[in-house]
Amino acid sequence: MQWIIFMLLLFISSMEMLTQNRWKKQASAGLLENCTGCVLCSEDNGCITCHHRLFLLIWRDGIRQYGMCVHTCPPGYFGVRGLEVNRCTKCRSPSCESCFSRDFCMKCKDKFYLYKGQCFRQCPPGTAAQPGSRECQETCEPGPWSEWSACTHESRTCGCKWGVETRVREVPEAAREEGTACPALLETRRCRMKKHCPGGEHRATG
């Protein structure tokens, strides 16, 4: 009788061990799926260290911190390569979709406009929104007009009754670099010439 009880207990123990081994295999398989690309991996926290070509992405779920190895950092993050580990670092601005560094945005989320690495709901003064690129472009505000030039006709300042005079205004260097469309930068108008050419007659034309 004792022998039968012993065999029964041995059988139950074997079944429990088999069940535990099967559960461990399933858990290990699930862990391996979550640890793709990992060099070191924790069952509770996921990837700790990644292969040198990958980036370690860490996020929080409540009080839990979890890591994953990725080829490319997701929107809102940028990749920083280091000697020991490459990391995905979050952009500082929540309105930034992709950034070059923590504080320099390259693309903003919808309803925001990009200007000099920052995201704005409305473009700053002196700039205009570009709907296609969702960027703020500096508007062209030329400087003051110059004085009118001397009245000339075919590059001469004498010898004719009528000529043309011009004036110009300068464009800021930043506007030139941006290729911004500017208003008129040169104006001309008809003028009456009053000078006789030395040694010649004043030709009354026009």
SULUR-V943830 format. One record per helix or strand of 3 or more residues. SS is the DSSP state (2 for helix, 1 for strand). FROM is the first residue (numbers start at 1). LEN is the number of residues. If there is no record, write none. Layout:
BEGIN
ss->[SS	SS]
from->[FROM	FROM]
len->[LEN	LEN]
END
This chain:
BEGIN
ss->[2	1	1	1	1	1	1	1	1	1	1	1	1	1	2	1]
from->[2	38	46	55	64	77	87	96	104	113	118	127	135	162	173	186]
len->[33	5	5	7	7	4	4	6	5	3	3	4	4	7	6	7]
END
